[in-house]
Amino acid sequence: MGQTIVEKILSVKSGRTCSAGELVVSDLDLMMGHDFNAAMTIQVFEELGARKVAYPEKTFFVFDHAVPAPNENYARIQQKVERFIKVQGVGFYPPGEGICHQLFPEKGHVKPGDVVIGTDSHTCTYGALNAFTTGIGSTDLAVALMSGKLWFKVPETIRVNFIGKLPKGVYSKDLILYAAKKLTVDGALYKCIEFGGPVIAALSLEERMTLTNMSVELGAKAGIMEADEKTITWLKERIDGDITPVFPDADAVYEAVYNFDVSELLPQIACPHAVDNVCDISDAAGTPVHSAFIGSCSNGRIADLRAAAKILEGKRVPKHIRLYIIPASREICLNAIEEGLVSIFLNAGAILEPPCCGPCGGICGGIPADDENMISTATRNFKGRAGNSKSNVYLASPAVVAASALTGVITDPMEGRNTR
């Protein structure tokens, strides 16, 4: 019987051939905590009597959720975490460097076949690089820091193939929202979603990361993709050493296989208050918006900023609309400055913030007021996600968010057919 990608990876890392449903103890290639919950990890680590992180070279902490620290509580948390980092000699990305899920691929910390854990559900982002990467809890990370290992139940795999050709003005964000509509928020519960098909092959690595990033919104343990020439080329610019892709066997066993023809797909909108409450933009067009957000670990990359800039260039956002633009990393911000995108954003009246999670997590960076509608490229839209349980969040692609910021209502960017 053949194996899926995730079965192969966990077989290598656990030292024995394994299949879906089995429990394994796996070696870890990268362990991550961030400022939102790292203090809890440290507390458990110390309560367990641990004195030293087993593999400091594999361990990183990132400040990205509360940047800059919005109040004294978060300032104290970051102070505690930074003291731990100094004592243990582990890796650290300080405030302003960017979002963990952008930094680890960008800085060359992840490669095909790796097993990566992080105390954030969107750690599954790096599956676009042909690795098994997943979110865990603070207690699990504390134990992993002590041993360099963690147990997993090997997930079953769902194969999702996108076929046809992606229309102009339609993006990877639309693909994952469409998948959420079809599979629902628990349709892949504790499964690994293996994405493939000609539409995926045509996407850039940045665009692919949006899909694996939001796999968890369908209940998935992980999202993963095969490594192709684009993957290898992208990685060679960032890492040294051998790159060994992991492919599924021809007779791999999948729990389900879905083939979605997206040739006629319209931009998709996730309406309040669930990621699978998705409709075509034609059904949501005209809905008033009060604020707009382009950024997050899902869509704060340079390709996303370019798509928004094409729509915003030479135009001005109305004064009653707040448009927040937050690059996912310092490198992306610098690239956006060099390409002239930042000038376009500022001239359009946007509010540019330092690389961080921003309003996605509802801690800082543009929280909506009561009864306001925010249109966002963030990862989630459940009630209170953006920091106010009395507001509404609509999820969409950067192109839709930019177009909607200009008009003050949810707007289809395909009217111009030149946004891609």
C-alpha positions in Angstrom: 0.0 0.0 0.0 1.4 3.4 -1.0 1.9 6.4 1.3 0.8 10.0 1.2 3.3 12.8 1.7 2.6 13.2 5.4 2.8 9.5 6.0 6.3 9.4 4.3 7.5 12.4 6.3 6.4 11.1 9.7 7.8 7.6 8.8 11.3 9.1 8.3 11.1 11.4 11.4 9.7 8.6 13.7 12.1 5.9 12.4 9.4 3.5 11.4 6.9 3.0 8.6 3.6 4.4 9.6 0.1 4.9 8.3 -2.8 7.2 8.9 -4.4 6.7 12.4 -1.2 5.5 14.1 0.5 7.3 17.0 4.2 8.2 16.4 6.9 10.1 18.3 8.6 12.3 15.7 11.8 14.2 15.7 11.4 18.0 15.2 13.2 20.3 12.8 11.9 23.6 14.1 10.0 24.7 17.2 8.4 28.1 17.5 6.6 30.3 20.0 5.3 33.8 19.8 4.6 36.7 22.1 0.9 35.9 22.4 1.4 32.7 24.3 5.1 32.2 24.9 4.9 33.2 28.5 2.6 30.2 29.2 5.1 27.9 27.5 7.9 29.2 29.6 5.8 28.8 32.8 5.1 25.1 32.0 8.7 24.5 31.0 9.8 25.8 34.4 7.1 24.0 36.3 8.2 20.7 34.7 11.6 21.3 36.2 13.4 21.9 32.9 16.5 24.0 32.9 17.8 23.9 29.4 16.2 23.9 25.9 17.4 20.7 24.3 18.0 22.1 20.8 18.3 25.9 20.9 19.4 25.9 17.3 16.0 24.5 16.3 14.1 26.9 18.6 12.8 30.4 17.8 10.5 32.9 19.4 8.9 35.7 17.5 7.2 38.9 18.6 4.4 39.6 16.0 1.0 39.6 17.6 1.3 42.6 19.9 3.7 44.9 18.0 4.4 47.5 19.2 3.2 46.3 22.7 -0.3 47.9 23.0 -0.4 48.0 26.8 1.7 47.3 29.9 0.5 43.7 30.2 1.9 42.7 26.8 5.1 44.7 27.5 5.6 42.6 30.6 5.0 39.4 28.7 7.5 40.3 26.0 10.0 41.3 28.7 9.6 37.8 30.4 10.0 36.0 27.0 13.1 38.1 26.1 14.8 37.2 29.4 14.1 33.5 28.6 15.5 33.9 25.1 18.7 35.4 26.4 19.3 32.7 29.1 18.5 29.8 26.7 20.3 31.2 23.6 17.5 30.4 21.3 16.6 32.2 18.1 14.7 35.4 18.2 12.9 37.7 15.8 12.2 40.9 17.6 9.3 43.4 17.1 9.1 44.7 13.5 10.8 41.8 11.8 7.5 40.4 10.8 5.0 37.6 11.2 6.4 34.2 12.1 4.7 32.4 9.3 6.3 34.7 6.7 9.7 34.8 8.4 10.4 31.1 8.7 10.1 30.3 4.9 11.6 33.6 4.0 14.7 33.1 6.2 15.3 29.6 5.0 14.3 27.7 8.1 12.0 25.2 6.4 12.6 22.7 3.7 10.8 19.6 2.2 10.5 16.7 4.5 10.7 18.8 7.7 8.5 18.5 10.7 7.7 21.9 12.2 5.6 22.9 15.2 4.5 26.3 16.5 2.1 27.7 19.1 -0.1 29.2 16.4 -2.7 27.4 14.3 -1.4 28.9 11.1 1.9 27.1 11.4 0.5 24.9 8.7 1.5 27.7 6.2 4.9 26.0 5.6 3.3 23.0 4.0 3.5 24.9 0.8 7.2 24.0 1.0 6.5 20.2 1.1 6.9 20.0 4.9 4.6 18.7 7.6 4.0 21.7 9.8 1.2 22.2 12.4 0.0 24.3 15.3 0.3 23.0 18.9 -0.5 24.2 22.4 1.8 25.9 24.8 2.1 22.8 27.0 3.1 20.7 24.0 5.8 23.2 23.0 7.2 23.2 26.6 7.6 19.4 26.4 9.1 19.7 22.9 11.6 22.2 24.1 12.8 19.7 26.7 13.1 16.8 24.3 13.2 17.9 20.6 10.4 15.4 20.0 6.6 15.3 20.0 3.9 12.7 19.4 1.4 12.9 16.6 -1.5 10.9 15.4 -0.7 10.4 11.7 -3.5 12.3 9.9 -5.5 10.9 7.1 -5.1 12.9 3.9 -7.7 14.6 1.7 -6.6 15.4 -1.8 -7.9 18.7 -3.3 -7.2 19.3 -6.9 -7.9 22.7 -8.5 -8.3 22.2 -12.3 -9.0 24.6 -15.2 -7.5 28.0 -15.4 -7.8 30.7 -12.7 -9.7 33.7 -14.2 -8.3 37.2 -14.1 -8.9 39.1 -10.9 -9.3 35.8 -9.0 -6.6 34.8 -6.5 -5.4 32.0 -4.2 -7.5 33.6 -1.4 -10.6 32.9 -3.5 -9.5 29.3 -4.0 -9.2 28.6 -0.3 -12.5 30.4 0.5 -14.1 28.4 -2.2 -12.7 25.2 -0.7 -14.1 26.3 2.7 -17.5 26.7 1.2 -17.4 23.3 -0.3 -15.8 21.4 2.6 -17.0 23.5 5.5 -15.0 24.5 8.6 -14.9 20.9 10.0 -14.8 19.1 6.6 -11.1 18.2 7.1 -11.0 17.8 10.9 -7.6 16.5 11.9 -6.8 15.6 8.3 -4.0 16.8 6.1 -5.1 18.6 2.9 -2.9 17.7 0.0 -3.3 20.4 -2.6 -2.6 19.8 -6.3 -3.7 20.2 -9.8 -2.8 22.6 -12.7 -4.1 25.7 -11.0 -1.7 25.1 -8.0 1.2 24.4 -10.4 0.6 27.8 -12.0 0.7 29.7 -8.7 3.8 31.3 -7.2 5.1 30.0 -3.9 3.7 33.1 -2.2 0.3 32.4 -3.6 0.4 28.7 -2.6 1.2 29.7 1.0 -2.3 31.3 1.3 -3.9 27.9 0.7 -1.8 26.0 3.2 -2.0 28.8 5.7 -5.8 28.6 5.8 -6.1 24.8 5.8 -6.7 25.0 9.5 -9.9 27.0 8.8 -11.3 23.8 7.3 -10.4 21.9 10.5 -7.2 20.4 9.0 -4.1 19.4 11.1 -2.0 20.5 8.1 -1.9 21.5 4.5 0.7 20.3 2.2 1.9 20.4 -1.4 4.3 18.6 -3.7 7.6 20.3 -4.4 8.1 21.3 -8.1 10.7 23.3 -9.9 9.2 26.6 -8.5 9.6 25.2 -5.0 13.2 24.1 -5.6 14.2 27.4 -7.2 12.6 29.4 -4.4 14.3 27.4 -1.7 17.7 27.5 -3.3 17.7 31.3 -3.0 17.3 30.8 0.8 18.9 27.6 2.1 22.1 25.7 1.7 22.5 22.0 1.3 20.4 19.3 -0.3 16.7 19.6 -1.0 14.9 16.3 -1.1 11.3 16.6 -2.2 8.7 14.1 -0.8 6.0 12.9 -3.3 2.9 10.7 -2.7 3.0 7.2 -4.1 0.8 6.5 -7.1 -1.2 4.1 -5.0 -1.4 6.4 -1.9 -4.7 6.0 0.0 -6.8 9.2 0.4 -9.8 9.5 2.6 -11.4 11.6 -0.2 -10.4 13.3 -3.4 -12.0 16.5 -4.6 -11.6 18.0 -8.1 -12.7 21.6 -8.3 -12.9 23.3 -11.7 -12.3 27.0 -11.0 -12.3 28.2 -14.6 -15.5 30.3 -14.0 -14.8 31.2 -10.4 -15.7 34.7 -9.2 -14.0 36.4 -6.3 -15.3 34.9 -3.1 -16.4 36.6 0.1 -16.5 35.0 3.6 -19.4 36.7 5.4 -19.8 37.0 9.1 -19.3 35.1 11.3 -17.7 32.0 9.8 -15.0 31.2 7.2 -17.3 28.8 5.4 -20.1 31.3 5.1 -18.9 32.1 1.6 -20.6 33.5 -1.4 -19.8 34.9 -4.8 -18.9 38.6 -4.7 -22.1 39.3 -6.8 -24.1 38.3 -3.7 -22.2 40.5 -1.3 -21.5 43.5 -3.6 -22.8 46.8 -2.2 -22.5 45.9 1.4 -21.1 49.0 3.3 -17.6 48.8 4.7 -16.1 51.1 7.3 -12.5 49.8 7.4 -10.3 47.6 5.3 -7.2 45.6 6.1 -4.6 44.2 3.7 -2.0 42.0 5.5 -1.7 39.0 7.9 0.1 35.7 7.6 -2.4 34.8 4.8 -2.0 37.8 2.5 0.6 40.3 3.6 3.2 39.2 1.0 4.7 41.3 -1.8 2.4 39.7 -4.4 -0.6 40.8 -2.3 0.7 44.3 -2.0 1.3 44.6 -5.7 -2.3 43.4 -6.4 -3.6 46.1 -4.1 -1.3 48.8 -5.5 -2.6 48.2 -9.1 -6.1 49.1 -7.9 -5.1 52.0 -5.6 -2.6 53.8 -7.8 -3.7 57.3 -8.6 -6.8 57.1 -6.4 -7.8 58.2 -3.0 -9.7 56.3 -0.2 -12.6 58.4 1.1 -11.9 60.1 4.5 -14.6 58.0 6.3 -12.9 54.7 5.3 -9.8 53.4 7.2 -7.5 51.3 5.0 -4.8 49.5 7.0 -1.9 48.0 5.1 0.6 45.8 7.0 3.5 44.0 5.2 4.1 40.5 6.6 7.9 41.1 7.1 10.5 43.8 7.1 11.9 42.4 3.8 8.5 42.7 2.2 8.2 46.2 3.5 11.6 47.2 2.1 10.7 45.6 -1.3 7.4 47.5 -1.3 9.4 50.8 -0.7 11.8 50.0 -3.5 9.0 49.2 -5.9 7.1 52.4 -5.1 4.2 50.6 -3.6 4.4 52.4 -0.3 4.1 55.7 -2.0 1.0 54.5 -3.8 -0.5 53.4 -0.5 0.3 56.6 1.4 -0.9 58.8 -1.5 -4.1 56.8 -1.5 -4.7 57.7 2.1 -3.8 54.2 3.6 -2.4 53.7 7.1 0.9 51.9 6.9 1.8 49.9 10.0 5.0 48.0 10.9 5.3 44.3 10.0 3.0 42.4 12.4 -0.3 40.6 12.7 -2.3 43.8 13.1 -6.0 43.6 13.5 -6.2 40.0 12.4 -5.9 38.9 16.0 -7.7 41.8 17.5 -4.9 43.0 19.7 -3.8 46.1 18.0 -3.5 47.8 14.7 -7.0 48.9 13.7 -9.9 47.4 15.7 -13.3 48.2 14.3 -16.0 49.9 16.3 -19.5 48.7 17.2 -21.7 47.8 14.2 -18.9 48.5 11.8 -18.0 46.2 8.8 -14.4 45.4 8.2 -13.3 43.8 4.9 -10.1 42.0 5.4 -7.5 39.6 4.0 -7.0 38.1 7.4 -7.5 34.4 8.3 -10.7 34.4 10.3 -13.9 36.3 10.8 -15.6 34.7 13.7 -17.3 37.1 16.1 -14.8 39.2 18.0 -11.8 38.0 16.0 -10.8 41.6 15.0 -11.1 42.7 18.6 -14.8 43.7 18.8 -17.6 41.2 19.2 -20.1 43.9 18.0 -18.4 44.3 14.6 -18.5 42.3 11.4 -15.6 40.9 9.4 -15.8 40.0 5.7 -12.8 38.0 4.2 -11.6 38.6 0.7 -8.6 38.8 -1.6 -6.3 41.9 -1.5 -7.8 43.0 -4.8 -11.3 43.0 -3.5 -10.3 44.7 -0.2 -8.5 47.5 -2.1 -11.4 48.0 -4.5 -13.9 48.1 -1.6 -11.8 50.6 0.3 -12.1 53.0 -2.6 -15.8 52.7 -2.9 -16.9 52.2 0.7 -18.9 49.1 -0.3 -17.9 45.6 -1.2 -16.8 45.9 -4.8 -15.8 43.5 -7.5 -12.3 44.3 -8.9 -13.1 42.3 -12.0 -15.0 45.2 -13.5 -11.6 46.3 -14.9 -10.4 42.8 -15.7 -6.8 44.0 -15.3 -6.0 43.3 -11.7 -3.8 40.3 -12.3 
